[in-house]
Amino acid sequence: MSISPYLTTTLESKEDADYNKICEEHKHLIETVPKGNGWSMQHLYNYNGFWLHPNSIKNNLLLHAYFKSQPTDIFLASFMKSGTTWLKALMFSTINRHRYTFSDHPLHHHGPHATFPYIDIETYPAISDFTHLPAPRMFATHYPRTLLSPCITSCKFVYVCRDPKDVLVSKWHFMSNHRSKDLPPFSLDEAFELFCQGISDYGPFWEHVLSYWRASLETPDKILFLKYEEMKKQPEVVLRKLAVFMGKPFTAEELEKRVVEKIVELCSFEILSNLEVNKKGVQKFGKFLEVENRHYFRKGEIGDWKNYLSEEMKQRIDGITNEKLKGSGLILGVSSP
């Protein structure tokens, strides 16, 4: 039975009307919510307690309106510069280890961010149709959990966090590389002060981490909470845990063939950062954003903050971290007081 042209036109008209309504809501929000100094652009806007790029606010509205999850979906979530690139490579390689050989793997020809969609920047109508992806579909996001719709939070999540001091330094480098040429250079002192105030893309950092940490305590079968530092120290152990969580545990035969070690090596900073695609390639996000892959591979070290932050800066961030995480059971980047 064919669909009536009238019905098709009516549906399209309704979708256009709904989209226009979201655009109007977004415009109103940008005009009314608090704004602060941005890192890569002039301003960030406080939307429901978190500081976002205006396009990220619009996209969040679109996600709530159009994104349809599937029960088998898996989301990688993180605060920016917490180990997203590495974890994305590990997740993709683990889920798809039966589809590709190590000698001619997609990661040899594509940056990790090309492996599965980053939903924060997808534009309408693409955001409404991911039916072409094989199950389990994987998506990445930097949104805090409280800004995601129930249909998304009902899915499985892998969350990675990192010492906020290393996050600050890495984020400052990354955002400085993408700062608007119309703005003056962005000093580390400026970034430090804004970070401590909670003003950075997807910040405050501590509230972002806690949104996933608390949920992981409530539903540990739905959220695997990882620390970057633990991943660096015991990558094989973490990868085996990751595989079990995603429903793809390694078999005895795979363990005997050292498949875990091979995936860890394939996805290592040393291997990925030296591939031609990650030296000269460019990753497109949505219609408007392009990032050179090399900017995702700076150092990947634990404790690089020591090369940039003074003792006074360290003490201030550690103090904020202790205060924000007090009573949560989470220890991050500092010893418990």
Disulfide bonds with the S-S distance in Angstrom:
none
